[in-house]
Amino acid sequence: MKNSKSLYWKLSAYFFFFFFTWSSSYSLFSIWLGQEINLTGAETGIIFSVNAVFALCMQPLYGYISDKIGLKKNILFFISILLVFVGPFYIYVYGPLLQYNVYLGAVVGGLYLGTAFLAGIGAIESYIEKIGRKYDFEYGKSRMWGSLGWAAATFFAGQLYNINPNINFWVASVSAIILVGIILSVKVEMTEHEAKRADSVKLKDVGQLFLLKDFWYLMMYVVGVTCVYSVYDQQFPIYYSSLFPTEAMGNQVFGYLNSIQVFLEAGMMFLAPLIVNKLGAKRSLILAGYLMAFRIIGSGLVEGPVGISGMKLIHALELPIMLIAIFKYLAANFDTRLSSVLYLVGFQFASQVGASILSPLAGSLYDSMGFRDAYIIMGIMVLGFTIISMFTLIGTKKGKENMNIKNLHKAAL
């Protein structure tokens, strides 16, 4: 019990400083690309698309290695070391390369950001969820601290950006140094049974996932619903700051708004397990989809900073429900030996595939018809896929049957 509490607090602190590092360097990323690097909406869309491509290349690798090594912390240590160099990378490598050649900068930046953040977050979340199952603490209550870390950094990000954008990058590197210290202090016991179970994971097990229609239905939900929220968020700060008399004021207010949103999100992370346990995983995913569709369509209909701020804050309700529901859906309906692969491929990988396709399209829509009309189109797409998913995702009853079949199969072996 004592070790359980210690691990909970250490991994919660890890979540806090990882998201603090990420938010410091990335929450105003699109503003930095537009105002400092002077990229167009379409070029910014290409950057996000390339980032997504590199992330999706890393996610299956992270997933397989994570399941293969079980509860060892090697991947988290590797990510932490990478993040220590985030400040110098942005200032001395990424920014100058983008100004010299957008495509060269996009490739180099995609490799680093995809490995460290965009794929790294999935590896971290799936690892801590596994630890939570072993030591009996709710993943959502630990992940809540990540939201608080993002909010804490974002609260000051807009002000620091207006002074000098590079300050945020240096803050991110300092935070990452703390991250290394935390992961070095984490000690996880791994039994012989757990080691053998992890070692039993083979590449063919991963391949067999793609023969399951229910796995493809889940990825359809992810591509059509969940990945759109990340595409929506990519250039939202640019639109939001344009609604104010000056860009500087818009940047600062957006920092406050994002901070409020993530504080609310942290509170919902605490409550989300209760909601998901009450509704069930499938119904919770559908609820998250409807909330997302309402938010994105609403962003195209409302006018002014107050209305768009209200729509943005709905994100704090949908994201925690969706994240908790995804993990519970995977645990209920698929082989838990492959929990990292399932999350990193079925959720994170599918999200990045969708983002790599939709990001440049969204960027072109922003340039050609404006943000508001583009949001309405994106929101209608989410609504359509959510309705389809009502009939394709596995319900509780079917999920239990699948678990019984799986257990019988194991017993027969």
VOPAGU-2260 file (C-alpha; in pm, 1 decimal, decimal comma):
REM VOPAGU-2260
SITE   aa  ch    i         X         Y         Z
SITE  MET   A    0       0,0       0,0       0,0
SITE  LYS   A    1     286,1     234,3      90,1
SITE  ASN   A    2     463,2     160,7    -238,4
SITE  SER   A    3     133,8     216,9    -421,1
SITE  LYS   A    4      96,8     566,7    -274,2
SITE  SER   A    5     460,5     649,8    -345,7
SITE  LEU   A    6     427,2     539,0    -708,9
SITE  TYR   A    7     102,3     729,0    -750,1
SITE  TRP   A    8     261,3    1055,0    -637,6
SITE  LYS   A    9     583,9    1006,8    -831,9
SITE  LEU   A   10     403,6     917,8   -1155,0
SITE  SER   A   11     156,2    1200,7   -1099,9
SITE  ALA   A   12     454,2    1435,5   -1064,5
SITE  TYR   A   13     596,5    1286,3   -1382,7
SITE  PHE   A   14     269,0    1363,6   -1561,2
SITE  PHE   A   15     276,6    1719,0   -1419,8
SITE  PHE   A   16     626,4    1804,2   -1539,3
SITE  PHE   A   17     590,9    1625,2   -1871,8
SITE  PHE   A   18     284,2    1832,6   -1956,6
SITE  PHE   A   19     447,0    2144,7   -1811,3
SITE  THR   A   20     739,2    2088,2   -2047,9
SITE  TRP   A   21     507,2    2018,1   -2341,3
SITE  SER   A   22     282,7    2318,2   -2276,9
SITE  SER   A   23     575,6    2557,8   -2231,8
SITE  SER   A   24     718,9    2463,3   -2570,6
SITE  TYR   A   25     405,3    2372,9   -2767,5
SITE  SER   A   26      87,0    2546,6   -2646,3
SITE  LEU   A   27     163,2    2854,0   -2860,6
SITE  PHE   A   28     329,4    2654,1   -3137,6
SITE  SER   A   29      97,4    2770,4   -3416,4
SITE  ILE   A   30     133,1    3133,8   -3306,2
SITE  TRP   A   31     512,6    3092,9   -3308,7
SITE  LEU   A   32     499,2    2946,1   -3659,0
SITE  GLY   A   33     271,5    3224,2   -3784,5
SITE  GLN   A   34     411,3    3531,5   -3607,7
SITE  GLU   A   35     780,4    3445,8   -3561,9
SITE  ILE   A   36     852,0    3214,6   -3855,7
SITE  ASN   A   37     589,9    3386,7   -4078,8
SITE  LEU   A   38     433,8    3070,6   -4224,5
SITE  THR   A   39      97,6    3069,8   -4401,2
SITE  GLY   A   40    -198,3    2861,7   -4282,7
SITE  ALA   A   41    -125,7    2598,7   -4547,1
SITE  GLU   A   42     245,2    2581,6   -4450,9
SITE  THR   A   43     149,5    2551,6   -4084,8
SITE  GLY   A   44     -84,5    2268,1   -4180,4
SITE  ILE   A   45     206,7    2092,7   -4353,7
SITE  ILE   A   46     417,1    2124,8   -4035,7
SITE  PHE   A   47     145,7    1960,0   -3827,0
SITE  SER   A   48      97,1    1692,4   -4091,8
SITE  VAL   A   49     467,4    1604,3   -4097,9
SITE  ASN   A   50     472,6    1596,8   -3716,8
SITE  ALA   A   51     182,3    1352,5   -3728,2
SITE  VAL   A   52     357,5    1128,8   -3982,3
SITE  PHE   A   53     668,2    1095,7   -3763,6
SITE  ALA   A   54     454,0    1036,1   -3456,4
SITE  LEU   A   55     262,7     757,4   -3624,8
SITE  CYS   A   56     591,6     594,3   -3728,8
SITE  MET   A   57     705,7     591,1   -3364,9
SITE  GLN   A   58     379,7     487,8   -3197,0
SITE  PRO   A   59     370,1     120,4   -3307,3
SITE  LEU   A   60     739,5      90,8   -3213,4
SITE  TYR   A   61     683,3     244,7   -2870,1
SITE  GLY   A   62     377,6      22,9   -2821,0
SITE  TYR   A   63     551,4    -302,3   -2908,7
SITE  ILE   A   64     864,3    -224,8   -2704,3
SITE  SER   A   65     654,1    -112,8   -2407,4
SITE  ASP   A   66     450,4    -434,9   -2402,7
SITE  LYS   A   67     765,5    -641,1   -2459,4
SITE  ILE   A   68     954,4    -489,6   -2163,3
SITE  GLY   A   69     647,7    -487,6   -1939,1
SITE  LEU   A   70     677,5    -256,5   -1637,7
SITE  LYS   A   71    1035,7    -142,9   -1700,6
SITE  LYS   A   72    1070,5     235,7   -1725,5
SITE  ASN   A   73    1324,8     248,8   -2012,1
SITE  ILE   A   74    1100,9     434,7   -2258,2
SITE  LEU   A   75    1005,9     703,6   -2005,9
SITE  PHE   A   76    1373,6     760,5   -1924,8
SITE  PHE   A   77    1458,5     790,6   -2296,1
SITE  ILE   A   78    1180,0    1045,1   -2352,2
SITE  SER   A   79    1287,2    1247,0   -2046,8
SITE  ILE   A   80    1644,6    1277,4   -2172,9
SITE  LEU   A   81    1519,6    1388,9   -2515,4
SITE  LEU   A   82    1310,7    1664,3   -2358,3
SITE  VAL   A   83    1605,4    1820,2   -2177,1
SITE  PHE   A   84    1721,4    1950,3   -2517,9
SITE  VAL   A   85    1384,9    2094,8   -2625,0
SITE  GLY   A   86    1482,8    2459,2   -2565,5
SITE  PRO   A   87    1808,4    2456,5   -2762,8
SITE  PHE   A   88    1636,5    2254,8   -3036,0
SITE  TYR   A   89    1363,5    2514,4   -3095,8
SITE  ILE   A   90    1596,6    2813,4   -3072,7
SITE  TYR   A   91    1909,5    2697,0   -3252,6
SITE  VAL   A   92    1788,0    2421,0   -3485,3
SITE  TYR   A   93    1414,7    2417,0   -3561,5
SITE  GLY   A   94    1345,1    2789,3   -3604,2
SITE  PRO   A   95    1647,5    2861,0   -3828,0
SITE  LEU   A   96    1579,4    2550,9   -4041,7
SITE  LEU   A   97    1214,8    2649,5   -4098,6
SITE  GLN   A   98    1323,7    2996,6   -4208,7
SITE  TYR   A   99    1584,1    2848,3   -4441,7
SITE  ASN   A  100    1359,0    2576,8   -4589,8
SITE  VAL   A  101    1010,6    2489,1   -4463,4
SITE  TYR   A  102    1023,2    2127,4   -4580,7
SITE  LEU   A  103    1368,4    2055,5   -4435,6
SITE  GLY   A  104    1267,8    2215,5   -4106,3
SITE  ALA   A  105     940,7    2020,6   -4104,7
SITE  VAL   A  106    1123,8    1686,9   -4140,8
SITE  VAL   A  107    1380,9    1758,2   -3868,6
SITE  GLY   A  108    1117,1    1904,5   -3636,3
SITE  GLY   A  109     878,9    1617,7   -3705,5
SITE  LEU   A  110    1143,1    1362,6   -3608,1
SITE  TYR   A  111    1214,3    1531,8   -3275,2
SITE  LEU   A  112     863,0    1645,2   -3178,0
SITE  GLY   A  113     702,1    1324,1   -3302,0
SITE  THR   A  114     938,5    1108,8   -3096,5
SITE  ALA   A  115     951,4    1322,7   -2781,5
SITE  PHE   A  116     596,5    1455,4   -2747,1
SITE  LEU   A  117     338,3    1334,2   -2996,6
SITE  ALA   A  118     425,3     964,8   -2973,8
SITE  GLY   A  119     589,2     997,3   -2633,3
SITE  ILE   A  120     266,5    1094,9   -2459,5
SITE  GLY   A  121      98,5     771,0   -2565,5
SITE  ALA   A  122     388,7     563,2   -2434,8
SITE  ILE   A  123     377,3     750,2   -2104,0
SITE  GLU   A  124      -0,6     724,7   -2066,5
SITE  SER   A  125     -11,8     353,1   -2147,3
SITE  TYR   A  126     276,9     281,1   -1906,3
SITE  ILE   A  127     118,5     468,4   -1615,4
SITE  GLU   A  128    -220,6     308,0   -1687,6
SITE  LYS   A  129     -52,3     -35,2   -1657,0
SITE  ILE   A  130     109,0      66,4   -1328,0
SITE  GLY   A  131    -229,4     190,2   -1207,9
SITE  ARG   A  132    -389,3    -146,8   -1280,1
SITE  LYS   A  133    -109,4    -327,4   -1094,1
SITE  TYR   A  134    -103,7     -99,2    -788,9
SITE  ASP   A  135    -478,3     -25,5    -781,1
SITE  PHE   A  136    -501,8     347,6    -846,8
SITE  GLU   A  137    -720,2     512,6   -1109,9
SITE  TYR   A  138    -530,3     630,3   -1416,9
SITE  GLY   A  139    -756,1     936,1   -1441,9
SITE  LYS   A  140    -660,0    1061,5   -1096,7
SITE  SER   A  141    -292,8    1044,2   -1193,4
SITE  ARG   A  142    -349,6    1194,4   -1540,2
SITE  MET   A  143    -527,7    1485,8   -1370,6
SITE  TRP   A  144    -187,9    1615,9   -1261,0
SITE  GLY   A  145     -78,7    1628,4   -1623,6
SITE  SER   A  146    -365,1    1863,7   -1697,1
SITE  LEU   A  147    -261,1    2080,5   -1402,6
SITE  GLY   A  148      94,6    2086,8   -1535,6
SITE  TRP   A  149     -26,0    2201,6   -1877,8
SITE  ALA   A  150    -247,7    2467,9   -1717,5
SITE  ALA   A  151      30,8    2597,5   -1493,8
SITE  ALA   A  152     266,0    2646,4   -1788,9
SITE  THR   A  153       0,1    2786,8   -2020,7
SITE  PHE   A  154    -105,3    3047,5   -1764,6
SITE  PHE   A  155     228,8    3225,0   -1809,5
SITE  ALA   A  156     303,8    3120,5   -2168,2
SITE  GLY   A  157     123,1    3410,0   -2336,6
SITE  GLN   A  158     290,1    3672,3   -2117,6
SITE  LEU   A  159     635,4    3518,3   -2158,4
SITE  TYR   A  160     583,4    3488,1   -2534,4
SITE  ASN   A  161     511,3    3860,4   -2561,1
SITE  ILE   A  162     840,0    3931,7   -2379,0
SITE  ASN   A  163    1046,0    3679,1   -2576,4
SITE  PRO   A  164     922,1    3345,4   -2722,4
SITE  ASN   A  165    1255,7    3181,4   -2635,9
SITE  ILE   A  166    1184,6    3214,1   -2262,3
SITE  ASN   A  167     913,6    2949,0   -2289,5
SITE  PHE   A  168    1157,7    2711,4   -2459,7
SITE  TRP   A  169    1417,7    2751,2   -2184,6
SITE  VAL   A  170    1151,6    2699,3   -1917,5
SITE  ALA   A  171    1059,4    2373,4   -2093,8
SITE  SER   A  172    1418,2    2246,0   -2073,8
SITE  VAL   A  173    1445,2    2327,2   -1702,6
SITE  SER   A  174    1120,5    2140,2   -1640,0
SITE  ALA   A  175    1255,4    1839,8   -1831,9
SITE  ILE   A  176    1560,0    1824,6   -1602,9
SITE  ILE   A  177    1319,5    1778,4   -1309,2
SITE  LEU   A  178    1146,8    1508,7   -1515,4
SITE  VAL   A  179    1470,9    1309,4   -1539,2
SITE  GLY   A  180    1514,0    1325,5   -1162,2
SITE  ILE   A  181    1160,1    1195,6   -1104,9
SITE  ILE   A  182    1189,3     896,0   -1337,3
SITE  LEU   A  183    1524,8     800,4   -1182,8
SITE  SER   A  184    1351,6     776,8    -843,0
SITE  VAL   A  185    1071,2     546,9    -966,4
SITE  LYS   A  186    1106,4     181,8    -862,4
SITE  VAL   A  187     854,1     -72,6    -994,5
SITE  GLU   A  188     849,2    -437,8    -885,1
SITE  MET   A  189     809,3    -686,2   -1168,9
SITE  THR   A  190     720,3   -1045,4   -1080,9
SITE  GLU   A  191     845,5   -1347,0   -1272,0
SITE  HIS   A  192     491,3   -1405,8   -1402,1
SITE  GLU   A  193     470,0   -1046,7   -1531,0
SITE  ALA   A  194     809,8   -1079,5   -1698,5
SITE  LYS   A  195     706,6   -1402,9   -1872,8
SITE  ARG   A  196     374,2   -1250,5   -1977,5
SITE  ALA   A  197     550,9    -950,4   -2129,4
SITE  ASP   A  198     808,6   -1171,0   -2300,0
SITE  SER   A  199     528,1   -1376,7   -2456,3
SITE  VAL   A  200     424,7   -1078,0   -2670,0
SITE  LYS   A  201     515,9   -1146,9   -3034,1
SITE  LEU   A  202     489,4    -941,7   -3351,4
SITE  LYS   A  203     227,5   -1185,6   -3483,0
SITE  ASP   A  204       5,5   -1092,2   -3186,3
SITE  VAL   A  205      17,1    -731,8   -3303,3
SITE  GLY   A  206     -57,2    -837,5   -3661,9
SITE  GLN   A  207    -360,9   -1036,8   -3552,4
SITE  LEU   A  208    -520,1    -721,9   -3412,7
SITE  PHE   A  209    -564,5    -599,0   -3769,3
SITE  LEU   A  210    -773,0    -905,8   -3850,1
SITE  LEU   A  211   -1037,6    -802,0   -3595,7
SITE  LYS   A  212   -1323,8    -596,3   -3737,0
SITE  ASP   A  213   -1392,3    -448,9   -3391,9
SITE  PHE   A  214   -1038,5    -308,2   -3387,1
SITE  TRP   A  215   -1100,4    -141,7   -3725,0
SITE  TYR   A  216   -1432,5      -1,1   -3601,2
SITE  LEU   A  217   -1251,0     153,6   -3305,6
SITE  MET   A  218    -991,8     311,6   -3536,3
SITE  MET   A  219   -1273,1     447,8   -3753,5
SITE  TYR   A  220   -1414,4     622,9   -3446,7
SITE  VAL   A  221   -1070,1     759,3   -3360,2
SITE  VAL   A  222    -998,5     892,1   -3711,9
SITE  GLY   A  223   -1346,5    1034,9   -3764,6
SITE  VAL   A  224   -1403,0    1174,0   -3416,9
SITE  THR   A  225   -1114,0    1201,8   -3173,7
SITE  CYS   A  226    -837,3    1310,7   -3410,2
SITE  VAL   A  227   -1045,3    1608,0   -3527,5
SITE  TYR   A  228   -1015,1    1777,6   -3188,0
SITE  SER   A  229    -635,5    1791,3   -3229,1
SITE  VAL   A  230    -671,5    1928,5   -3583,7
SITE  TYR   A  231    -918,3    2188,4   -3451,8
SITE  ASP   A  232    -673,2    2290,2   -3178,0
SITE  GLN   A  233    -370,8    2323,9   -3409,5
SITE  GLN   A  234    -443,6    2669,6   -3552,3
SITE  PHE   A  235    -713,8    2776,7   -3305,5
SITE  PRO   A  236    -475,5    3018,8   -3123,1
SITE  ILE   A  237    -425,7    3209,7   -3450,8
SITE  TYR   A  238    -802,0    3251,1   -3497,6
SITE  TYR   A  239    -855,1    3338,2   -3131,5
SITE  SER   A  240    -584,5    3606,3   -3122,3
SITE  SER   A  241    -731,6    3763,0   -3440,4
SITE  LEU   A  242   -1051,3    3845,3   -3248,1
SITE  PHE   A  243    -869,4    4099,1   -3028,5
SITE  PRO   A  244    -749,8    4455,4   -3104,7
SITE  THR   A  245    -386,5    4338,5   -3101,8
SITE  GLU   A  246    -218,1    4001,5   -3144,8
SITE  ALA   A  247     -27,4    4052,9   -2818,5
SITE  MET   A  248    -352,4    4093,6   -2625,2
SITE  GLY   A  249    -497,6    3788,3   -2799,6
SITE  ASN   A  250    -191,9    3578,4   -2716,2
SITE  GLN   A  251    -210,9    3677,5   -2349,9
SITE  VAL   A  252    -586,0    3614,1   -2314,6
SITE  PHE   A  253    -552,3    3281,7   -2495,4
SITE  GLY   A  254    -293,0    3178,1   -2238,5
SITE  TYR   A  255    -544,7    3255,3   -1962,4
SITE  LEU   A  256    -827,6    3075,0   -2145,4
SITE  ASN   A  257    -617,1    2767,0   -2208,8
SITE  SER   A  258    -513,2    2763,4   -1845,7
SITE  ILE   A  259    -874,2    2783,9   -1722,9
SITE  GLN   A  260    -973,1    2507,6   -1965,0
SITE  VAL   A  261    -702,3    2273,7   -1844,7
SITE  PHE   A  262    -778,5    2341,0   -1476,3
SITE  LEU   A  263   -1139,9    2242,6   -1550,8
SITE  GLU   A  264   -1006,3    1942,5   -1744,0
SITE  ALA   A  265    -806,1    1836,4   -1438,3
SITE  GLY   A  266   -1120,9    1841,6   -1226,4
SITE  MET   A  267   -1300,3    1633,6   -1488,0
SITE  MET   A  268   -1011,2    1385,1   -1493,3
SITE  PHE   A  269   -1092,4    1319,0   -1129,7
SITE  LEU   A  270   -1465,0    1274,1   -1201,8
SITE  ALA   A  271   -1441,0    1100,4   -1540,4
SITE  PRO   A  272   -1380,3     748,2   -1400,9
SITE  LEU   A  273   -1708,9     774,8   -1209,1
SITE  ILE   A  274   -1895,3     888,0   -1522,2
SITE  VAL   A  275   -1740,4     620,6   -1745,4
SITE  ASN   A  276   -1801,1     344,8   -1489,6
SITE  LYS   A  277   -2165,4     454,2   -1469,0
SITE  LEU   A  278   -2231,3     487,6   -1844,7
SITE  GLY   A  279   -1996,5     216,9   -1972,9
SITE  ALA   A  280   -1707,0     263,6   -2215,4
SITE  LYS   A  281   -1906,9     268,4   -2539,8
SITE  ARG   A  282   -2170,1     516,8   -2423,5
SITE  SER   A  283   -1897,9     738,7   -2282,7
SITE  LEU   A  284   -1714,3     743,6   -2617,4
SITE  ILE   A  285   -2039,0     836,1   -2793,2
SITE  LEU   A  286   -2106,7    1112,0   -2538,3
SITE  ALA   A  287   -1755,3    1251,4   -2594,6
SITE  GLY   A  288   -1819,8    1248,2   -2971,3
SITE  TYR   A  289   -2142,3    1447,1   -2939,5
SITE  LEU   A  290   -1978,5    1700,7   -2708,5
SITE  MET   A  291   -1695,0    1740,5   -2958,0
SITE  ALA   A  292   -1931,6    1788,5   -3252,1
SITE  PHE   A  293   -2129,2    2050,6   -3057,2
SITE  ARG   A  294   -1811,0    2236,8   -2963,6
SITE  ILE   A  295   -1662,3    2246,7   -3313,0
SITE  ILE   A  296   -1985,9    2336,4   -3492,6
SITE  GLY   A  297   -2055,9    2595,2   -3222,9
SITE  SER   A  298   -1713,0    2751,0   -3280,8
SITE  GLY   A  299   -1822,4    2827,7   -3636,1
SITE  LEU   A  300   -2156,5    2975,5   -3530,4
SITE  VAL   A  301   -2071,1    3200,4   -3235,3
SITE  GLU   A  302   -1916,8    3545,0   -3271,1
SITE  GLY   A  303   -1661,0    3731,1   -3063,1
SITE  PRO   A  304   -1413,0    3627,1   -2792,9
SITE  VAL   A  305   -1676,0    3543,6   -2527,3
SITE  GLY   A  306   -1871,5    3301,0   -2745,9
SITE  ILE   A  307   -1565,8    3124,5   -2885,3
SITE  SER   A  308   -1416,8    3100,7   -2533,4
SITE  GLY   A  309   -1731,7    2922,1   -2415,4
SITE  MET   A  310   -1704,5    2671,0   -2699,1
SITE  LYS   A  311   -1336,3    2608,7   -2626,1
SITE  LEU   A  312   -1407,4    2530,5   -2261,0
SITE  ILE   A  313   -1632,7    2236,5   -2357,1
SITE  HIS   A  314   -1305,7    2059,9   -2440,0
SITE  ALA   A  315   -1255,0    2028,4   -2063,4
SITE  LEU   A  316   -1562,1    1803,1   -2044,7
SITE  GLU   A  317   -1511,1    1581,7   -2350,1
SITE  LEU   A  318   -1138,7    1498,7   -2333,6
SITE  PRO   A  319   -1127,0    1337,1   -1985,6
SITE  ILE   A  320   -1433,3    1125,1   -2061,5
SITE  MET   A  321   -1285,3    1014,4   -2393,3
SITE  LEU   A  322    -940,2     926,3   -2252,4
SITE  ILE   A  323   -1074,3     723,8   -1960,3
SITE  ALA   A  324   -1331,7     553,0   -2182,8
SITE  ILE   A  325   -1067,2     453,4   -2439,6
SITE  PHE   A  326    -855,0     273,0   -2180,8
SITE  LYS   A  327   -1156,2      97,4   -2026,5
SITE  TYR   A  328   -1289,6       5,5   -2371,7
SITE  LEU   A  329    -956,2    -151,4   -2470,1
SITE  ALA   A  330    -918,2    -336,3   -2138,1
SITE  ALA   A  331   -1272,6    -476,9   -2162,4
SITE  ASN   A  332   -1261,9    -593,7   -2523,9
SITE  PHE   A  333    -903,0    -685,1   -2615,3
SITE  ASP   A  334    -600,4    -877,9   -2482,6
SITE  THR   A  335    -444,4    -675,0   -2198,0
SITE  ARG   A  336     -96,5    -817,1   -2275,7
SITE  LEU   A  337    -107,1    -576,7   -2570,9
SITE  SER   A  338    -239,0    -276,8   -2377,4
SITE  SER   A  339      35,7     -40,3   -2496,2
SITE  VAL   A  340       8,3    -152,4   -2858,9
SITE  LEU   A  341    -370,2    -124,7   -2842,3
SITE  TYR   A  342    -354,9     230,3   -2709,5
SITE  LEU   A  343     -63,9     350,7   -2920,4
SITE  VAL   A  344    -192,0     193,4   -3243,7
SITE  GLY   A  345    -568,4     178,5   -3193,3
SITE  PHE   A  346    -590,9     529,5   -3050,4
SITE  GLN   A  347    -273,6     735,4   -3087,4
SITE  PHE   A  348    -157,4     591,9   -3422,3
SITE  ALA   A  349    -504,2     618,0   -3575,2
SITE  SER   A  350    -529,3     977,0   -3446,3
SITE  GLN   A  351    -203,2    1071,5   -3614,7
SITE  VAL   A  352    -305,6     905,7   -3942,0
SITE  GLY   A  353    -619,7    1113,4   -3937,2
SITE  ALA   A  354    -428,8    1427,6   -3839,8
SITE  SER   A  355    -169,2    1379,9   -4115,0
SITE  ILE   A  356    -451,8    1369,2   -4369,5
SITE  LEU   A  357    -675,5    1638,0   -4221,3
SITE  SER   A  358    -413,4    1894,8   -4109,0
SITE  PRO   A  359    -317,0    2022,8   -4457,4
SITE  LEU   A  360    -681,9    2006,7   -4568,2
SITE  ALA   A  361    -787,3    2209,4   -4263,8
SITE  GLY   A  362    -505,6    2458,6   -4329,3
SITE  SER   A  363    -626,1    2505,5   -4687,0
SITE  LEU   A  364    -986,6    2548,9   -4567,2
SITE  TYR   A  365    -875,6    2816,6   -4319,1
SITE  ASP   A  366    -697,1    3005,7   -4598,8
SITE  SER   A  367    -976,8    2969,6   -4855,9
SITE  MET   A  368   -1301,7    3007,0   -4655,4
SITE  GLY   A  369   -1199,7    3123,4   -4309,8
SITE  PHE   A  370   -1200,4    2956,2   -3971,2
SITE  ARG   A  371   -1572,6    2970,5   -3897,4
SITE  ASP   A  372   -1692,4    2787,6   -4209,5
SITE  ALA   A  373   -1407,9    2535,1   -4175,3
SITE  TYR   A  374   -1515,5    2460,4   -3818,0
SITE  ILE   A  375   -1873,1    2390,7   -3926,3
SITE  ILE   A  376   -1753,0    2140,8   -4189,6
SITE  MET   A  377   -1523,9    1969,6   -3936,3
SITE  GLY   A  378   -1799,1    1955,1   -3674,7
SITE  ILE   A  379   -2048,2    1796,2   -3914,6
SITE  MET   A  380   -1788,3    1530,9   -3997,3
SITE  VAL   A  381   -1746,6    1449,6   -3627,1
SITE  LEU   A  382   -2122,5    1429,4   -3582,5
SITE  GLY   A  383   -2155,3    1187,5   -3874,1
SITE  PHE   A  384   -1885,2     952,2   -3748,6
SITE  THR   A  385   -2026,8     962,4   -3394,8
SITE  ILE   A  386   -2366,4     849,2   -3523,2
SITE  ILE   A  387   -2204,4     566,5   -3723,4
SITE  SER   A  388   -2005,1     459,3   -3415,3
SITE  MET   A  389   -2326,0     409,0   -3219,0
SITE  PHE   A  390   -2378,1      99,3   -3434,8
SITE  THR   A  391   -2017,0     -19,1   -3476,6
SITE  LEU   A  392   -1850,6      10,0   -3134,5
SITE  ILE   A  393   -1883,4    -283,8   -2895,0
SITE  GLY   A  394   -2143,6    -250,5   -2620,4
SITE  THR   A  395   -2094,1    -374,4   -2264,7
SITE  LYS   A  396   -2275,2    -702,1   -2317,2
SITE  LYS   A  397   -2076,9    -792,0   -2628,4
SITE  GLY   A  398   -1756,7    -683,6   -2458,5
SITE  LYS   A  399   -1819,2    -927,7   -2174,4
SITE  GLU   A  400   -1886,1   -1204,9   -2423,3
SITE  ASN   A  401   -1557,5   -1127,6   -2599,0
SITE  MET   A  402   -1373,9   -1146,7   -2266,9
SITE  ASN   A  403   -1534,2   -1482,5   -2190,3
SITE  ILE   A  404   -1435,2   -1620,0   -2532,1
SITE  LYS   A  405   -1082,4   -1490,5   -2483,1
SITE  ASN   A  406   -1054,9   -1650,4   -2139,6
SITE  LEU   A  407   -1186,5   -1980,7   -2271,0
SITE  HIS   A  408    -930,1   -1970,5   -2549,8
SITE  LYS   A  409    -649,4   -1911,9   -2298,3
SITE  ALA   A  410    -776,3   -2194,9   -2079,1
SITE  ALA   A  411    -782,1   -2431,0   -2378,0
SITE  LEU   A  412    -422,1   -2344,4   -2453,1
